[in-house]
């Protein structure tokens, strides 16, 4: 049995009787038990309930098979799974038990998926690493000395190691896209509001938080499309009208209008990242796409980044205790006037008034309009996912200190090709899509000279999710898509 098959192929095998649902599940459970200690990706196990579920699918027969019939999957630890903890890495939550599955989990299981575990996260979902005091540290399957990304790092690592057929994560600062990029898999950040996050909240939130989304990770672009269409839609209890996805703009890459934004002045990044975006552009061009390397939407990218950082700080403030908010206000008052780091930009947004937030939101809407006008001329934009490939574990600070670092109270830097750059610069490429509600797909396209995966980000217009995923599928066809890490058998 091949552990790296895409979910659609696994569902095809169970639906046609090539393998039973329970047999398939037991294969992935055995693989997880044997290999998971190497990377610590799967941190919560629900084997008994999963086996009961798989047996029921086998007994029900294949006549009523859904699109994920018998597909074994894991979910990010931050989603509720009945009778299991939802900690977000916080020790005070380790004894928590969910009383029902998250809405997205229910929708995926209704389509035939078999959830057998949960995957690791950083504390508060606030890092591009995945370690916490509850479950420990997760490593990248391509290099155990490096991060798998975060906050859906366990999700991407589990897929790359062949532990499951599908995953679901969440994203506010690249938390789906960066792990997908670091681990060589596919990930999709949906249009904001498309997929309701009920059951993905520490405080049982009824609404959809600003900027934050839930979305799928997979080993194929086709699986992203299937999973997205299954989880899309409002919470039925709210009675609100669903957002409607538009069809892909073109049936193939031929004739596609592609803007290429491979680098940005003022945002240092590895040359290998820039070259990977160019490689993706050439692949699409060879399939008949029209490529423009100079076109840009009509706004200042650095201003857009600063708007995103301020909105992000406001959105994250709901996740942290009041003492953290108070500490951030105090740190804000001590900022130097010329400090333009990501940390300082976020700190200046700490404790803003509602009037100030509305003014910030108005600035966002002007840039959102500029994006909309741009997408009348272009179908998608290719950008990096992040400024570097997977970086080495950096866990010298305590977790609570790292959360403060991510949110800007202290200085921290990141190694990029032998130099140290602002840690928060990783937020730039994810942020230019996130701040303005745009869909963005991460697709593997290349490797570094040392063999680490590199992904590309495909940004599209609001509700153009199926177009960005279709472009990812074109790149998968041209460049090979997911390639398993070596030495994992």
Buried (B, 14 or more C-beta within 10 A) or exposed (E): EEBBBBBBBBBBBBBEEEBBBBBBBBBBBEBBEEBBEEBBBBBBBBBEBBBEBBBEBBEEEBEEBBBBBBBBBBBBBBBBBBEBBBBBBBEEEEEBEBEEBBBBBBBBBEBBBBBBBBBBBBBBBBBBBBBBBBBEBBBBBBBEEBBBBBBBBBBBBBBBBBBBBBBBBBBBBBBBBBBBBBBBBBBBBBBBBBBBBBBBBBEEBEEBBBBBBBBBBBBBBBBBBBBBBBBBBBBEEEEEEEBEBBEBBBEBBEEBBBBBBBBBEEBBBBEBBBBBBBBBBBBBBEBEBBBBEEBEBEBEBBEBBBBBBBBBBBBBBBBBEEEBBEBBEEBBEEBEEEEEBBBBBBBBBBBBEEEEBEEBBEBBEEBBBBBBEBBEEBBBBBBBBBBBBBBEBBEEEEBEEBBBBBBBBEEBBBEBEEEEBBBBBBBBBBBBBBBBBBBBBBBBBBBBEEEBBBBBBBBBBBBBBBBBBBBBBBBBBBBEBBBBBEEBE
